[in-house]
């Protein structure tokens, strides 16, 4: 739920990083924290266990610039990835404006990715939010590992696309980040589908972290425009 | 407006009305500082002594505190806890729900008492609830018809992320 404060001339938006445990959600925030100008970010808050597993959430506010004289302030949150923390995970989704799903590319984490994606859809639905109609991007993290699944397998499992039913939207939209690929297209079966934008990342090195953040922030602001 | 992302906004008039109510309350109960925090964790207003902590982080944790307590309430068969009290050695805080969307947080020290804060808080919460309900009703009525400050700003948004 974005909030526009005319008194302080700020637009506040909430972005949540979601995904399976140990996938790199917290690392994304740490990289953002370490690489933006100190005067454009607030404190990085982590509610974590002694072993640095996220217990409730991590939180980082960042300013991404000014539009029409309004400061655009993004509140970045991560959720705890471990399955049994669903109650706190769901709380963080309240009032969300944009979602980043951080998937773990490792072959053996495929099932955990799918479970987390299903859990995201379920939790969003409980709030009455439709993930297919909101700013949503996917990050495939850990691309540098030798056991990383091919992108096409990850796409098939996690981002197969949802059916486009609105006739006005049935036109090919190419993926600005991947030449030769489309975000909206017609399948050989005749059905139109739309996929979320995706990014490859090696979050520990910072690769792909800002591309992901920029893409989701842009979608959030465009949804307001 | 995308489904599921209902927005609200408030004007400078709203802001000064809120501020006046809170200033009156602080004088009445001799508390140090009052903060209004949206349930999603965004700071709406701060009145009184300037807090010497990061107010954004404070707002986020307040909302999380309230949300977690709401869930605890449900587990014991209550709908919610409409107020929370955290007692410290020198500083304490009292939190109360306003219109189910906003949380009023009051920070106070030993210059006043919990009883006094609680007593003066009740009418203030009522007053704020009334103000916010009007504000939300107005936001809902204007949805789709209000001039959007970001309308047509696509180019500017693109430029921001170049």
Interface residues (C-beta under 8 A of the other chain):
Chain A: X1 X2 X3 X4 X5 X6 X7 X11 X12 X14 X42 X43 X45 X47 X56 X57 X59 X61 X64 X65 X67 X68 X70 X72 X75 X87 X88 X91 X94 X95 X96 X97 X124 X127 X128 X129 X130 X133 X134 X135 X214 X217 X218 X221 X222 X223 X224 X225
Chain B: X1 X2 X3 X4 X5 X6 X7 X8 X9 X10 X11 X12 X15 X38 X39 X40 X41 X42 X44 X54 X56 X57 X60 X61 X64 X67 X68 X71 X148 X149 X150 X151 X152 X153 X154 X156 X157 X158 X160 X161
